[in-house]
Every structure is written in C-alpha cells, then in structure tokens.
C-alpha cells in the first residue's frame, strides 16, 4: 500500500470518528428524514395528481422516483438501520417499477468487490466487454453501444437495454427454477399491481406513469453513473470523483463522490462529502486524477463523442494492458482519444 493510502486511511478514521460523535449521526437522523420526505412526497404527488395537473406533477414525481432509487441504494448499505430485513421492508415498494429490491441488493453488493470492478462478466454494473464478445457483435449492435456511450444515448437508450437485461434475467431464472429470484419477482409484481391500481384510482394512468415518470427517473440515474468507473490497473483509481452541484448531490445522495463510497461503502450519504472535502487532495491523488468538474463536463465532452468504454483492456486475452492503463486519466482521454 502506498504512503498516500496509509495517510488517507489514517485520516479517514480520524474524520469518521469525529463525525460519529454527533447525536444526529448515531441516530441516522438525516436518513430517517430523507425517507419520510421521499415517501410522503411521492405519495402526496400521486394523491393530488388531478389537483396538481400533469405539467406540475410529472416532473415532481420523476424527481421523487429518482430520489427513491438513491434511497434504495442507501438502504442496501445498512442505513438507517443495521437490520437488513428492516431496510428491505423500507425499500421494497416498487415505486421505480423495474426491479425487485432484493435483486438490486444482491447485484449491487456483488459490484462492490473492488478488485473485480469494471471487469466484463464479473462486475454486474460494468459497461465493458471482452474482446471475444465484442468481436461477435453485429455492426448494428456496436453502433447501439457507441450511442449508449454518449451522454444523451446513455440516458435514452441505456435504460431500455437495462430493462431488457433485467427481464431476460427474470425469464432465465424462471426457466432454471431459481426459487429465490422467482419469489422476488412474484412479490414485486404483486405489489406493483396494487400500486398501479391505486394510481389509476387517483387519475394517474399506469401506462403514463411507466413512460413519462418511471423511465425518465431511470434515465436520471444513468446520468449519475455515466462514467462512474473506468478500466485501470489500480482498483482505487477505477471510481470517479465528481464535484457536482448541490442539487445533483442531494438527488444522488453524494454518490458523485464515488471513490469515497467504494472506499467506505458503510459510510452514510451525509458524511461522504465531509470526508471527501477533508481529504480532497489525497483522494484526487489516490484516484490518479479521475476527477470530473460536475455533470456539465460530461455533457460538454460527450454529447456526441462516446466515452471509450468498449473492450476492457485488463480482461483475459489483453496482454500488457496494465502498462497501457497505468496513469491513464479521464482528462487525457477527453483530450487525446477523440
């Protein structure tokens, strides 16, 4: 481990110890308040749908649904309680439609194996491919992937590809007789049917909700995760540091400081920024310059030009890849590769 890592880990412990002395930290008050706000806001908008009107209620519901997905992520990592079953109870309502909470939890915790981060067919949230798989793709699918690797494409096409993969996985589990996964889907679909029926009673069409609310909310999560991870020899340099504005930080619960989250996955959302700012320079050094100056930078640089997330250079069959990617950073990619 480098001297920078030793220093950073020592400072992290000191920063976290200081923060954890506060009563609001120990009681997880920010997360409890967040949970009450998200649930009450989401259900209030649906309840008053006809009074608010679609032009006001739709963007509000998109924001609350996106916020709920951020809350689900927090629940997965042990907040606001240390009881996994209770957190699952809080996060299982299908407000986001597309996946059961348990399926997301299992997949996401698998993603947090940092040594396997970004590796094709090992990281369930990765976007890279092995060379062998890439070379089997037809030309039209390569074009779709290149479109997905632009920021607009990620937000428009990315959710559709994820939904297809999720539903394909559900069918595969059904054919394989995977009881646990099947049970997750049965419970999820049953709750979703009740929820959509209640929406229809409030004047909100389920079809409209899926198309105009749930899909755009999933698109917003694709903005957050657009280039969250890169292929790199060093696991600690694979996760980005995005210095986003306050509104985005609140909506995404500080996951823009993604290296801090992967370093300290048990750290609550309201502490991520504090720890990052306390050790900013050390974190930038640890990430080997994988720093983004807000989501507008991605829009400016990748509105048309795709980010180079295609064949993974460290996957099996890619000799000497560690030498190629040593010291590689996002700024260099943006300046030189396109």
C-alpha positions in Angstrom: 0.0 0.0 0.0 1.4 3.5 -0.9 2.2 6.2 1.7 -0.7 8.2 0.3 -3.1 5.3 1.0 -1.7 4.9 4.6 -2.1 8.6 5.2 -5.6 8.7 3.7 -6.8 5.7 5.7 -5.5 7.2 8.9 -7.2 10.5 8.2 -10.4 8.7 7.2 -10.5 7.0 10.6 -10.0 10.3 12.4 -12.6 12.2 10.3 -15.2 9.5 10.7 -14.5 9.2 14.5 -15.1 12.9 14.9 -18.3 12.9 12.8 -19.7 9.8 14.6 -19.7 11.6 17.9 -22.6 13.8 16.9 -26.1 12.6 18.1 -27.6 13.0 14.6 -25.0 10.6 13.2 -25.7 7.9 15.8 -29.4 8.2 15.3 -29.1 8.3 11.5 -31.5 11.3 11.6 -30.7 12.6 8.0 -31.6 9.3 6.5 -34.8 9.0 8.6 -35.8 12.5 7.5 -34.9 11.6 3.9 -37.1 8.5 4.0 -40.1 10.3 5.4 -39.6 13.1 2.8 -39.3 10.7 -0.2 -42.3 8.6 0.7 -44.6 11.4 1.8 -43.6 13.4 -1.3 -44.1 10.6 -3.7 -47.5 9.5 -2.4 -48.7 13.1 -2.0 -48.0 13.9 -5.6 -49.9 10.8 -6.8 -52.8 11.5 -4.3 -53.1 15.1 -5.6 -52.3 14.2 -9.2 -55.5 15.7 -10.6 -55.3 18.8 -8.5 -51.7 19.5 -9.4 -52.1 18.6 -13.1 -49.7 16.6 -15.2 -47.4 19.5 -16.1 -46.6 20.1 -12.4 -47.0 16.6 -11.0 -45.0 14.7 -13.7 -41.6 16.4 -13.1 -42.2 16.2 -9.3 -42.9 12.5 -9.5 -39.8 11.9 -11.7 -37.6 13.6 -9.1 -39.2 11.7 -6.2 -38.9 8.4 -8.0 -35.2 9.1 -8.8 -34.7 10.1 -5.2 -36.3 6.9 -4.1 -33.8 4.9 -6.1 -31.0 6.7 -4.4 -32.6 5.9 -1.1 -32.8 2.2 -2.0 -29.1 2.3 -2.5 -28.6 3.7 0.9 -30.8 1.0 2.4 -28.7 -1.7 0.8 -25.6 -0.3 2.5 -27.1 -0.5 6.0 -28.8 2.8 6.6 -30.8 3.9 8.5 -30.8 0.6 10.5 -28.3 -2.3 10.7 -31.1 -4.8 10.2 -31.1 -5.9 6.6 -34.6 -7.3 6.8 -36.0 -3.9 8.1 -34.1 -2.0 5.4 -35.5 -4.3 2.8 -39.0 -3.6 4.2 -38.4 0.1 3.7 -37.0 -0.3 0.2 -39.3 -3.0 -1.3 -42.2 -0.8 -2.6 -41.9 -0.8 -6.4 -42.1 2.9 -6.8 -39.4 2.7 -9.5 -41.2 -0.3 -11.3 -38.3 -2.0 -13.0 -36.7 -4.4 -10.5 -37.2 -6.1 -7.1 -35.3 -4.6 -4.3 -33.7 -7.9 -3.4 -32.4 -8.4 -6.9 -30.8 -4.9 -6.9 -29.3 -5.5 -3.5 -27.6 -8.8 -4.4 -26.3 -7.4 -7.7 -25.1 -4.2 -6.2 -23.2 -5.9 -3.3 -21.5 -8.1 -5.9 -20.5 -4.9 -7.7 -18.7 -3.7 -4.6 -15.9 -6.2 -4.9 -13.4 -3.5 -5.8 -10.7 -5.9 -7.2 -13.3 -7.1 -9.8 -14.6 -3.6 -10.6 -15.3 -3.0 -14.3 -14.2 -6.5 -15.3 -16.6 -7.9 -18.0 -18.9 -10.7 -17.0 -17.8 -10.2 -13.3 -19.0 -6.7 -12.5 -22.8 -6.7 -12.8 -22.8 -2.9 -13.2 -20.0 -2.7 -15.7 -20.2 -1.5 -19.3 -17.0 -3.1 -20.8 -16.9 -6.2 -22.9 -14.2 -8.9 -23.5 -12.6 -8.7 -26.9 -14.0 -12.1 -27.9 -17.6 -11.0 -27.1 -17.1 -7.6 -28.8 -15.9 -9.2 -32.0 -19.1 -11.3 -32.1 -21.4 -8.3 -32.0 -23.1 -7.4 -35.3 -22.4 -3.9 -36.7 -25.8 -2.6 -35.7 -25.2 -3.5 -32.1 -21.8 -1.9 -32.0 -23.5 1.2 -33.2 -26.0 1.0 -30.4 -23.2 0.6 -27.8 -21.4 3.6 -29.2 -24.6 5.6 -29.0 -25.1 4.4 -25.4 -21.6 5.6 -24.6 -22.6 9.2 -25.3 -24.4 11.0 -22.5 -27.7 11.5 -24.3 -27.5 7.9 -25.6 -26.9 6.6 -22.1 -30.0 8.4 -20.8 -32.2 7.5 -23.7 -31.1 4.0 -24.8 -29.3 2.9 -21.6 -32.5 2.3 -19.5 -34.0 0.3 -22.4 -31.0 -2.0 -22.5 -31.0 -2.4 -18.8 -34.7 -3.2 -18.7 -34.2 -5.8 -21.4 -31.3 -7.4 -19.5 -33.3 -7.4 -16.3 -36.4 -9.0 -17.8 -34.2 -11.5 -19.7 -32.6 -12.4 -16.3 -36.1 -12.9 -14.9 -37.1 -15.3 -17.7 -33.8 -17.2 -17.3 -34.4 -17.6 -13.6 -37.9 -18.9 -14.3 -36.6 -21.5 -16.8 -33.9 -22.5 -14.4 -36.3 -22.8 -11.5 -34.4 -20.3 -9.3 -36.9 -20.2 -6.4 -35.4 -17.2 -4.6 -35.3 -15.0 -7.7 -38.8 -16.1 -8.8 -40.2 -15.3 -5.3 -38.6 -11.8 -5.5 -40.4 -11.2 -8.8 -43.7 -12.6 -7.7 -43.8 -10.3 -4.6 -42.6 -7.4 -6.7 -45.2 -7.8 -9.4 -48.0 -8.3 -6.9 -47.1 -5.1 -5.1 -46.7 -3.3 -8.4 -50.2 -4.4 -9.5 -51.7 -2.9 -6.3 -49.7 0.3 -6.6 -50.7 0.8 -10.3 -54.3 0.1 -9.5 -54.3 2.8 -6.7 -52.6 5.2 -9.2 -55.4 4.6 -11.6 -58.0 5.5 -8.9 -56.2 8.8 -8.4 -56.4 9.6 -12.1 -52.8 8.6 -13.0 -52.7 6.2 -15.9 -50.3 3.3 -15.2 -49.1 3.5 -18.8 -48.4 7.2 -18.5 -46.6 6.6 -15.2 -44.3 4.0 -16.8 -43.5 6.0 -19.9 -43.4 9.6 -18.5 -42.2 9.1 -14.9 -40.5 5.8 -14.3 -38.4 5.6 -17.5 -37.2 9.3 -17.1 -36.3 8.6 -13.5 -34.2 5.6 -14.6 -32.6 7.9 -17.2 -31.5 10.3 -14.5 -29.7 7.5 -12.6 -27.9 6.9 -15.9 -26.6 10.5 -15.8 -25.1 9.8 -12.3 -23.5 6.6 -13.4 -22.4 7.7 -17.0 -18.7 7.3 -16.4 -18.6 6.3 -12.8 -15.9 3.6 -13.3 -13.1 3.2 -15.7 -10.7 0.3 -16.5 -7.5 0.8 -14.6 -4.7 -1.3 -13.2 -5.2 0.1 -9.7 -8.7 -0.7 -8.1 -8.7 2.6 -6.2 -8.3 4.5 -9.5 -11.4 2.9 -11.1 -14.0 5.1 -9.4 -14.6 8.7 -10.2 -14.7 11.9 -8.1 -17.4 14.1 -9.5 -17.6 17.6 -7.9 -21.3 18.1 -8.8 -23.5 20.9 -7.7 -25.8 20.9 -4.6 -29.0 19.8 -6.4 -27.3 16.8 -8.0 -25.6 15.9 -4.8 -28.9 15.9 -2.9 -30.7 13.9 -5.6 -28.0 11.3 -5.8 -27.1 11.3 -2.1 -23.5 12.3 -2.7 -22.7 9.2 -4.8 -20.9 11.6 -7.2 -18.0 11.1 -4.7 -17.9 7.6 -5.9 -14.4 6.7 -4.9 -15.2 7.7 -1.3 -18.2 5.4 -1.4 -16.3 2.5 -2.8 -13.5 3.1 -0.2 -16.1 3.3 2.6 -19.3 1.6 1.5 -20.7 1.7 5.0 -20.4 5.5 5.3 -23.8 7.2 5.3 -24.6 9.5 2.4 -24.5 12.7 4.5 -20.8 12.0 5.5 -19.4 11.3 2.0 -18.9 15.0 1.1 -17.4 15.8 4.5 -14.8 13.1 4.3 -14.1 14.0 0.7 -13.5 17.7 1.4 -11.4 16.9 4.5 -9.0 14.8 2.3 -9.7 16.2 -1.2 -6.1 16.3 -2.4 -5.3 12.9 -1.1 -8.4 11.4 -2.8 -7.5 13.0 -6.1 -4.0 11.6 -5.9 -5.4 8.2 -4.9 -7.8 8.2 -7.9 -4.9 9.1 -10.2 -6.7 12.2 -11.5 -10.1 10.6 -12.2 -11.8 13.9 -11.4 -14.9 15.4 -13.1 -16.0 19.0 -12.5 -19.7 18.3 -12.4 -22.2 16.7 -14.8 -22.0 19.6 -17.3 -18.4 18.5 -18.1 -19.7 15.1 -19.3 -22.4 16.8 -21.3 -19.9 19.2 -22.9 -17.4 16.4 -23.8 -19.7 13.5 -24.5 -22.9 15.0 -26.0 -21.7 13.5 -29.4 -18.4 11.8 -28.7 -18.7 8.5 -26.9 -16.7 7.7 -23.8 -14.3 4.9 -24.7 -15.9 2.1 -22.7 -15.9 -0.8 -25.1 -13.2 -3.6 -25.0 -11.8 -4.0 -21.5 -8.0 -3.7 -21.6 -7.5 -5.7 -18.5 -9.7 -8.6 -19.3 -8.3 -12.1 -20.2 -6.6 -12.1 -23.6 -5.4 -8.5 -23.3 -1.7 -8.8 -22.8 0.3 -5.8 -21.4 -2.9 -3.9 -20.6 -1.7 -2.8 -17.1 1.2 -0.9 -18.7 -1.1 0.8 -21.2 -3.5 2.0 -18.5 -1.0 2.9 -15.8 -1.5 6.6 -15.1 -4.4 6.9 -17.5 -6.9 9.5 -16.6 -10.2 10.9 -17.8 -8.8 14.3 -18.8 -6.2 12.6 -21.0 -9.0 10.5 -22.6 -11.1 13.5 -23.3 -8.2 15.5 -24.9 -6.4 12.8 -26.9 -8.6 9.9 -27.8 -11.3 11.8 -29.7 
